[in-house]
Amino acid sequence: MTLAIVVGSTVWLILLAAIAAWSAVLARHRELWLGSRLIVRWLLSSWMSRIVLLAFWAIAGWHIFCQRP
């Protein structure tokens, strides 16, 4: 018996792992705690980060809304 993981579930697992890792880092080092305004300001500070953010948003949207049953 094999376990097949589709691309959409792989994306969600990677997002979950990244959130878990970031939460662990924040729990260990409180000085790294960043507010949401600071994160958004940093993300929108350059064109490259805007393009990357939009690309990830498009990929996540495709996985959520454009998957066929």
C-alpha positions as CSV (number, residue, x, y, z in Angstrom):
1,M,0.0,0.0,0.0
2,T,1.4,3.4,-1.0
3,L,0.7,6.8,0.4
4,A,0.1,9.3,-2.4
5,I,0.4,13.0,-1.4
6,V,-0.9,15.4,-4.0
7,V,0.7,18.7,-4.7
8,G,-2.0,20.7,-2.8
9,S,-1.6,18.7,0.4
10,T,2.2,19.1,0.1
11,V,1.8,22.8,0.0
12,W,-0.4,22.8,3.1
13,L,2.1,20.5,4.9
14,I,5.0,22.9,4.1
15,L,3.0,25.9,5.3
16,L,2.1,24.0,8.5
17,A,5.7,23.1,9.1
18,A,6.9,26.7,8.5
19,I,4.3,28.0,10.9
20,A,5.4,25.4,13.5
21,A,9.1,26.2,13.1
22,W,8.4,30.0,13.3
23,S,6.3,29.5,16.4
24,A,9.1,27.4,18.0
25,V,11.7,30.1,17.2
26,L,9.4,32.8,18.7
27,A,8.8,30.8,21.8
28,R,12.6,30.4,22.3
29,H,13.6,34.0,21.5
30,R,11.1,36.6,22.5
31,E,13.1,39.4,21.1
32,L,12.4,38.1,17.6
33,W,8.6,38.7,18.1
34,L,7.5,40.9,15.2
35,G,4.2,42.7,15.0
36,S,1.9,42.2,12.0
37,R,2.4,45.8,10.9
38,L,6.2,45.4,10.9
39,I,6.0,42.2,8.9
40,V,3.6,43.8,6.3
41,R,5.8,46.9,6.1
42,W,8.9,44.7,5.5
43,L,7.1,42.6,2.9
44,L,6.0,45.6,1.0
45,S,9.3,47.4,1.2
46,S,10.7,46.1,-2.1
47,W,9.4,45.0,-5.4
48,M,10.9,41.5,-5.2
49,S,9.2,40.7,-1.9
50,R,5.9,42.0,-3.5
51,I,6.3,39.7,-6.5
52,V,7.2,36.7,-4.3
53,L,4.2,37.4,-2.0
54,L,1.8,37.7,-5.0
55,A,3.2,34.4,-6.5
56,F,2.7,32.5,-3.2
57,W,-0.8,34.0,-2.9
58,A,-1.6,32.9,-6.5
59,I,-0.3,29.4,-5.9
60,A,-2.3,29.1,-2.6
61,G,-5.4,30.5,-4.3
62,W,-5.1,28.0,-7.1
63,H,-4.8,25.1,-4.7
64,I,-7.8,26.3,-2.8
65,F,-10.2,27.3,-5.5
66,C,-9.1,25.7,-8.8
67,Q,-8.7,22.0,-7.8
68,R,-11.2,19.7,-9.5
69,P,-12.9,17.1,-7.3
